[in-house]
Amino acid sequence: MKLDVCFSPELLPLYDLHGKIAVIVDVLRATSTIVTALDQGVTEVFAVASLEECAALGRERGCITAAERDGIAAEGFDLGNSPFGFLNPDFPVQGRALAISTTNGTKALRRSLDAAAIVCGSFLNISAVVKFIAAQQLDVVVVCAGWKGQFCLEDTAFGGALAEQLQPLGYDTAWSDAAIAALHLWQHAKPTWPDYLLESAAVRRLNALEYHDDFVFCMKPDVYPDILPLWQDGRLVRG
């Protein structure tokens, strides 16, 4: 089996996802938020590209709505794109569906629908992703959400961390320069993780918006080792 890394959704036309697992990664913050939501009892997640779709699902299905653009919570929605929105005891989410739209992560997912299986990955649930991939025995493409089509450090580093864990399970990461680069980035960053990211564009944006706690939380490994957002029938469910 092979693992590859797509640095940006804009590069997806160069990748063939048919018959493969697509691991959608938006560490800061969409996939981390989705993982947290499912752990807190959200029943299903409709990940949509536009704010209009998100609002419509709230009206038509009674979903919790969560939306963000440029890191800022969008007006008129229940929540933004922070895991802590789903950890607030004053806003219970258990037993409800969620509609979410973000700047990068949900768009990356919607562009990956040709894959045989789609899951969401984050540091919070990396063990669950590894277990799923090991059970499926299919080639893998890590789809980094990036930032508005551009490369980002945190998603690529996650791809490298995943590669590191899959290598002993028989996954070839040496055939692709992208996978090699992601693995080298992770191995370079790992000794000082997560401080390595403090100068990254994403963390500087979050800090400017006073979301530093989100950054710290999203970097924690295996807070939710059994939570796997799995795409089924047009929505993400707990796999």
Stockholm file with secondary structure:
# STOCKHOLM 1.0

chainA/1-239         MKLDVCFSPELLPLYDLHGKIAVIVDVLRATSTIVTALDQGVTEVFAVASLEECAALGRERGCITAAERDGIAAEGFDLGNSPFGFLNPDFPVQGRALAISTTNGTKALRRSLDAAAIVCGSFLNISAVVKFIAAQQLDVVVVCAGWKGQFCLEDTAFGGALAEQLQPLGYDTAWSDAAIAALHLWQHAKPTWPDYLLESAAVRRLNALEYHDDFVFCMKPDVYPDILPLWQDGRLVRG
#=GR chainA/1-239 SS CBEEEESCGGGGGGSCCTTSEEEEECTTTHHHHHHHHHHTTCCCEEECSSHHHHHHHHHHHCCEEEEEETTEECTTSSBCSCGGGGSCTTSCCTTCCEEEECSSHHHHHHTTTTSSEEEEECGGGHHHHHHHHHHHCCCEEEEECTBTTBCCHHHHHHHHHHHHHHGGGTCBCSSCHHHHHHHHHHHHHGGGTTGGGGGSHHHHHHHHTTCHHHHHHHTCTTSSTTCCEEEETTEEEEC
#=GC SS_cons         CBEEEESCGGGGGGSCCTTSEEEEECTTTHHHHHHHHHHTTCCCEEECSSHHHHHHHHHHHCCEEEEEETTEECTTSSBCSCGGGGSCTTSCCTTCCEEEECSSHHHHHHTTTTSSEEEEECGGGHHHHHHHHHHHCCCEEEEECTBTTBCCHHHHHHHHHHHHHHGGGTCBCSSCHHHHHHHHHHHHHGGGTTGGGGGSHHHHHHHHTTCHHHHHHHTCTTSSTTCCEEEETTEEEEC
//
